[in-house]
């Protein structure tokens, strides 16, 4: 019973985090970046256009994907305030760029948690929550993936959940049966 409550608790926190980080500001920033790139590239050669569209981040993702991550990172202080409130549940929240178009959310608890989480159960709860984020992010990175990590303050990992588009499609197929 304690495990189910904790999974529900983490899911609610993750939902709030996704809501804060997947607002239209990310899309608007990427769109405005793309718009300004288009207007300036109309004055340049086709070679410049191709090099802009092929720009890569240090993780091998597109420049727009890296911009999406930076935009989400700028919202971390508001996210911490929203999720922690007066409880100070999380010592740290990080949103990082991973390889192969992976968005990594790391939630580090303020106090050690002595609980064994069922990663598969938590994944099934998180899939419907991350679907809107994946849908928006697919406009920037068609093969986007989400990695959610919950850590204790000492760095020990409580859970790591990877969610791909295939996981989302499989969950949809299961619910349609």
C-alpha positions in Angstrom: 0.0 0.0 0.0 2.8 2.4 0.9 4.4 1.6 -2.5 1.2 2.5 -4.4 0.8 5.8 -2.5 4.4 6.7 -3.2 4.0 5.9 -6.9 0.9 8.1 -7.1 2.8 10.8 -5.2 5.7 10.8 -7.6 3.4 10.8 -10.6 1.6 13.9 -9.4 5.0 15.7 -8.9 6.1 14.6 -12.3 2.9 15.8 -13.9 3.4 19.3 -12.3 7.0 19.3 -13.6 5.9 18.4 -17.1 3.2 21.1 -17.1 5.7 23.7 -16.0 8.3 22.6 -18.5 6.2 21.8 -21.5 4.3 25.1 -21.9 4.1 26.9 -25.2 7.1 29.1 -24.2 9.4 26.2 -25.3 7.7 25.9 -28.6 7.5 29.7 -29.0 11.2 30.0 -28.3 12.1 27.3 -30.8 9.6 28.8 -33.3 11.0 32.3 -32.9 14.5 31.0 -33.2 13.5 29.1 -36.3 11.7 32.1 -37.7 14.6 34.4 -37.2 16.9 31.8 -38.7 14.6 31.6 -41.7 14.5 35.3 -42.3 18.2 35.7 -42.0 18.9 32.6 -44.0 16.8 34.0 -46.9 19.6 36.5 -47.3 22.3 33.9 -47.2 23.3 31.1 -49.5 21.8 27.6 -49.5 25.0 26.3 -48.0 24.3 28.4 -44.9 20.8 27.1 -44.7 22.0 23.5 -44.7 24.7 24.2 -42.0 22.1 25.8 -39.8 19.7 22.9 -40.1 22.5 20.4 -39.4 23.8 22.3 -36.3 24.4 19.8 -33.5 24.6 20.2 -29.7 27.4 18.6 -27.7 25.2 15.5 -27.2 24.7 15.1 -30.9 21.1 16.5 -30.9 19.8 19.3 -33.0 20.5 22.9 -31.9 16.7 23.3 -31.5 16.6 20.3 -29.2 19.3 21.9 -27.1 17.4 25.2 -27.1 14.3 23.3 -25.9 16.3 21.9 -23.0 17.7 25.3 -22.1 14.2 26.8 -22.1 13.0 24.0 -19.7 16.0 24.5 -17.5 15.2 28.2 -17.1 11.9 27.2 -15.5 13.5 25.0 -12.8 13.3 27.6 -10.1 9.5 28.0 -10.6 9.2 24.2 -10.8 11.0 23.8 -7.5 8.8 26.4 -5.9 5.6 24.7 -7.3 6.6 21.2 -6.3 8.2 21.8 -3.0 5.9 24.4 -1.5 6.5 24.4 2.2 7.4 20.7 2.3 10.9 20.9 0.6 10.3 17.4 -0.8 13.1 17.8 -3.4 16.6 19.0 -2.7 17.2 19.3 -6.5 15.4 19.1 -9.8 17.4 18.9 -13.0 16.4 18.8 -16.6 19.2 17.7 -18.9 19.9 16.9 -22.5 20.8 13.3 -23.1 22.1 11.5 -26.2 19.8 10.4 -28.9 17.1 13.1 -28.3 16.6 12.2 -24.6 15.2 14.6 -22.1 16.4 13.6 -18.6 14.4 14.7 -15.5 16.2 14.0 -12.2 14.4 14.5 -9.0 16.6 14.4 -5.9 14.8 14.0 -2.6 15.7 16.3 0.3 15.3 13.4 2.8 16.4 9.7 2.2 13.5 7.5 1.0 13.6 3.9 2.2 11.2 2.4 -0.3 11.5 -0.1 -3.2 9.7 1.3 -6.2 8.1 -0.8 -8.9 9.6 0.8 -12.0 7.2 -0.8 -14.4 4.1 0.3 -12.4 5.5 3.8 -12.1 6.2 3.8 -15.9 2.6 2.9 -16.6 1.4 5.8 -14.5 3.8 8.2 -16.1 3.1 7.3 -19.7 -0.1 9.2 -20.0 1.5 12.2 -18.2 4.5 12.4 -20.6 2.5 11.9 -23.8 1.6 15.6 -24.3 5.3 16.5 -23.7 6.5 13.9 -26.2 3.9 15.1 -28.8 5.1 18.7 -28.5 8.8 17.7 -28.5 8.4 15.5 -31.6 8.1 18.7 -33.6 11.8 19.4 -32.7 13.1 15.8 -32.3 11.0 13.2 -34.0 12.5 10.4 -31.9 12.4 12.1 -28.5 12.6 10.0 -25.4 12.0 10.8 -21.7 14.2 9.5 -18.9 12.9 10.1 -15.3 15.2 9.5 -12.4 14.4 9.7 -8.7 17.4 9.8 -6.4 18.1 9.9 -2.7 20.2 12.8 -1.4 23.3 10.6 -1.3 23.0 9.9 -5.0 21.6 6.4 -4.7 18.9 5.8 -7.3 15.4 4.9 -6.3 14.0 4.5 -9.8 14.9 5.2 -13.4 12.1 5.1 -15.9 12.7 5.4 -19.6 9.7 6.2 -21.8 9.8 6.0 -25.6 7.3 6.7 -28.3 7.0 2.9 -28.6 6.0 2.7 -24.9 3.3 5.3 -25.5 2.0 3.5 -28.5 1.9 0.2 -26.7 0.0 1.7 -23.8 -2.5 3.2 -26.2 -3.0 -0.2 -27.9 -3.5 -1.9 -24.5 -6.1 0.6 -23.4 -8.0 0.3 -26.8 -8.4 -3.5 -26.3 
